[in-house]
Amino acid sequence: MLRRGVAALLAAAVLTAGLASCSTSGGGDRLTIYSGRQEELITPLLEDFSDETGIGIDVRYGDSADLALLIDEEGDRSPADVFLSQSPGAVGFLDAGGRLEQLPVKALDQVEPRFRSGDGRWVGISGRVRVLVYNTDAVSPSDLPQSVFDLTDPRYEGDVAIAPTNASFQDFVTAMRELAGDDRTFAWLEGMEANRAPTYANNIAIVEAVGRGEIPFGLVNHYYNEEVLAEDPDAPSANYLFPNGDIGSLVLVTAAAVLDTAGDRQEDGARLVRFLLSRKAQEFYARETLEYPLAAGIEPVIEDLPSLSEIESPSLDLSSLGGQLIRTKDLIEQSGLEQG
Amino acid sequence: MVAAAFAGPLVYLVVRTAQEGGAPEVLRSETALGPLTRTLLLAATTAVACALLGTTLAWLVMRTDLPLRRLFRVLVALPLVIPSFVGALALIAAFARGGLLDELFGFDALPPVRGYWAAFATLTLLSYPYVYLPVAARLSALPPSLEETGRSLGRSPAQVFRSLVLPQATGAIAAGALLVFLYVISDFGAVSLLRYDTLTVRIESARLFDPPTALALGLLLAVVALVVVMSERGLSRRRVNTEAVAAGRRPLQAPLGVWKAPALALVVGVVGIALVAPVAVLAQWTLRGLGEDRAARGVEWSDLWQPLLNTGGIAVVTAVVAVAVVLPVAYLTTRHQSRVGAVANALVVAGFALPGLVIALAVVFWVLRAPLVGGLYQTFPLLVFAYVVHFGAQAMRASQVAVSGVPRRLGDAARSLGSGRWRRLRTVDLPLMLPGLGAGAGLVLLSTMKELPATLLLAPTGFDTLATRIWSATESAYFARAGLSALALVALSGVLTWLLTIRRLERLDA
């Protein structure tokens, strides 16, 4: 007694879904891209690349870490040719697993050594700078600290939001260890815990909480508040960069790499990486995604953001420093911050 | 056969854990104990709360003279379609200090929306439909004579409900509560945003850099699920069920009398907090970004059609396939006491407790290793398969309730009249089971529509759904785009739930 309605619904469903899957089945010489960068932040560029070069592309979007795990699980049967990562951690994971191809020097040379891997297997394509986001109603500029290390001061007790389980915070802590050493980093983590820094899931949750006035300060990437202001110019939140090359405002990169499963398409993959470092692409990051361009001498367009040369940044070479991130995670866990 | 497919993720976890090693240390250490305790506490309390709330709502909208009950039948089911990370973000934005309520009405003494209570409340509000739908299906199939008898003995509606209706619904309530329990232990979105440190939070944070820990904790999750499923199975054996009725008289609608206003307030309150508040926040996101720069923020209606069709299409296909696949297992486990049936049941049901990422990676592992099926990788059929493995539990428990409501003597009578097995199934059993199967299909439908990790990893390239759209836009802080897609998801789920499920429960109430 299956009603006709359900039968019709089902038929329609199969039809639309079938059409959808047929129209996109890739293969042959098309370039398959696994992108940890979200559609909003890369699709127009990838379409331009395809139009300009005539190379067909298939793109799978997802979380950077999940896609890295997927590529790992797929092994040598992975359909992926190029991996775009939102954080150095995920691309470093694949590098440590020996899954990345050497990139051409022409691509690598476009960016400073601190924004690419030491072994030449991945390259930063855009940058996000760590900032202190603050509520402009609750905080007067004179209350802003000179250094991220000042945040363990009792006057900031309970006032600074952090996201200890989030990749961007973990990458930041790894960089801090490299620049300031494990002891000083651990002392800072313990200081934040002693100062009862409330924890949040991720950057967005922090920026929203600061905008609501739930908490005055938060340690995040600059990107999120810029996007919030783009949609809601009246939001009472602002980004603050720690001055004088303070470690609190280092640059984290989003990265591109060609995978060992690319085979014949390795050349095309490298061509895409070079395209993502071209003037056109770098301008797109500056204007459309409000990030730091890393190549071609393009400056960021957001007011109040200093140019790259004014910002200190270590090269987070996760490939040559295998096991760094697990050690970072241990330190964060030992400090007690994760439970917060 | 069916059981073997459903065992895939579990075997995958065992194989990978063995490869990585380190499981014994992880499980002995305190890393596991705290999160495990919190996971169990949250899952158990949420399951109980959902059982109470879902049953009350089902009875109010199905068997009383509650005003606007036909509208509420659909609305009450919809919170299930809201992805938990969106639900949590939206509830925080609505109820936290400085949130929407604070802005509109000036509530500023609100407690912080985080920790156990926030996770408990949020997950209860998002997952009570796991109880509501099966119980509503069961109630719609109960004969009106039950209540008539009670009423004629002079009992109040509440007494009739407690002493006569409730015992008939225990099977459905237990089925739903089990689904809630399994869902809560698998959830990551809500607990991470609300800062409640459970096993899934640990798995997520260890997955890339500390695989031995992530895999061992995943296995622990699976073991918990299996233990819970088997003990629930033991308990549910003892229940007796009154037979379902297929057609005929409409069920008696218990008059609520003076309780009408409070009952209405309860239903409106639940719908208000679980559905209207999140929808209001999503609408606020959408409107905020609808400035002059719509295209730049990706807020275009025309852009919504493809994900809308994809979402609806794959969800309907998955719902129907899931019910069709598990129905034989449901028959086997309900009609016969076999060990094979019990194992199959446990495997199917436990699959729901694993995080979607584990299901997806397990499917990758098996498909790329198995002969012949490699060509199916990242195609539509494989994605449906993954969904069915993940959500089969929902169809399973609802189907078992439906099968147990079919009186055997009807089948016997039909057989004595010479009708064959298929004919009996089609003309006798199916019509009686339809409400229950519809409920199972409805649950699978709503779960599939919001599924994220498996969709991202296994969908055909370029196949985006509303859920993936919402996720992507939220991750890039394109709130207007996320809000618009989420509103479309809620609207679509309303239409499909009515078509697939609620309409079938209403045949007695036309």
Interface residues (C-beta under 8 A of the other chain):
Chain A: M1 L2 G5 V6 L9 L10 A12 A13 V14 L15 T16 A17 G18 A20 S21 S23 T24 S25 G26 T32 Q38 E39 E40 L41 D58 V59 R60 Y61 G62 D63 A65 D66 L67 A68 L69 L70 E73 E74 G75 R77 P79 G89 A90 F93 T165 T199 Y200 A201 I204 A205 V207 E208 A209 G211 R212 G213 E214 Y223 Y224 E227 V228 A230 E231 D232 E288 L325 I326 K329 E338 Q339 G340
Chain B: L89 I92 A93 A96 R97 G98 G99 D102 P112 S192 L193 R195 D197 V201 E204 S205 A206 R207 L208 F209 D210 R288 G289 G291 D293 A296 R297 G298 Q306 L309 N310 G312 G313 I314 A315 V316 V317 V320 L357 A360 L361 V364 F365 L368 G374 Y377 Q378 T379 F380 R426 T427 L430 P431 L434 P453 L456 L457 A459 P460 T461 G462 F463 D464 T468 S472 A473 T474 E475 S476 A477 Y478 F479 A480 R481 L499 L500
